[in-house]
Amino acid sequence: MKRWTQSFWDWIEERTGISRVVRGLLTEYYVPANLNVWYTMGSILLVCFVIQIITGILLLVYYVPQTSKAFESVKFITSTVPFGWFIRRMHAMTANLFVFVLFLHMLSTLFMGSYKKPREVQWITGLLLFALVLVEALSGYLLPWSQLSYWATTVATNSVGSIPLIGEKLVVWLRGTPKVSQYTLGRFFAMHVSFIPFTILVVIGIHLLFMRLTGISAPPGTDKSKVPKVPFYPHMVMKDLASIFVFLAVLMLLIFHYPQFAFPHDALIPANPLETPLHIKPEWYFLANYQTLKLVPNEFLGILVQLLAGLFLFFLPFIDRSPERRPLKRPLFTTLATLGVLAYIALAIWGHFS
Ligand code: HEM
């Protein structure tokens, strides 16, 4: 048996030289020995992406993107297909945790100053990934064609209507028709299963390529040239796996004990375009944006404020150019960023209870 596997490996090796590639990626790739737990968030995000692709493909086996059949098809998946309920819960719950870990990854790189020169491309591609994952979540929300799907999409697409001159046209362009309809479901489905996941894959590739080109940073306050180096495998792989197992444990806990978190009441009722539910709220990660739109008197102004905040984050590595990365040595930045995060959380809680 061993001889057979060995000769198979030799056959591959002779034609590809793959062991050199694997060595370059794992055992001969050196990283600082003192990388902390925040450096493992990226690997959890990769796991999230893989889970979404696998569970998404399995859901596609039975899902039907037609307004008259979509809800029935997801009901069939949940109640009849073996382990269908598990796959569906896993897809919906991982979507939530994906966004949550994205926040952790983004905030840790923000506070550790990892966005600074020479890692501007990682930061910008990261922001792009954040936006793409949010659009992916939003487009997926419509697919089950439940009351929640229908009305949350109606509200979300309505908000762009406030943009002067082009707003109304933009809403129809997004929906395909003046109201959320089969055309909306068709285009959201196409974006959700092909265009956006493919784009995310390409951007992850650029994000990681640049991480290899610039090298990963060392934690703030340590001099990278003096910190001892260890091979990525086994040292960093073990650290990554420890975080991934904690993540999977939390995911299973939520799937088995708190499924209602991903499937509230209105997610269990088929869409009815003639009956607006009493309380229609977006997902938790859009609550702060939703509350901002409610607070600012002019909805367009609300959108503009959020666009400007996004633009500011985009240019942050070019605005904040000092090489200092230690949070306590840049008190102005750390205070403003902490206040920003607290305001964001406060807006989300306010949005939830309002
Ligand atoms: C699908 C989403 C994402 C994936 C799969 C991903 C993956 C990764 C991985 C594997 C690393 C290297 C290890 C680590 O520091 O965790 C990394 C580094 C980095 N990421 Fe991401 N990331 C994503 C989104 C983001 C976002 C939203 C941002 C910020 C806006 C971001 C900014 C960065 C930065 C600045 C680094 C360099 C860290 C350093 O060298 O210290 N990433 N990412």
Residues whose N, C-alpha, C, O or C-beta is under 5 A from the ligand:
A	BS01	HEM	W38 Y39 T40 M41 G42 S43 L45 L46 L102 M106 T109 S114 Y115 R119 Q122 W123 G126 L127 L129 F130 I204 G215 I216 S217
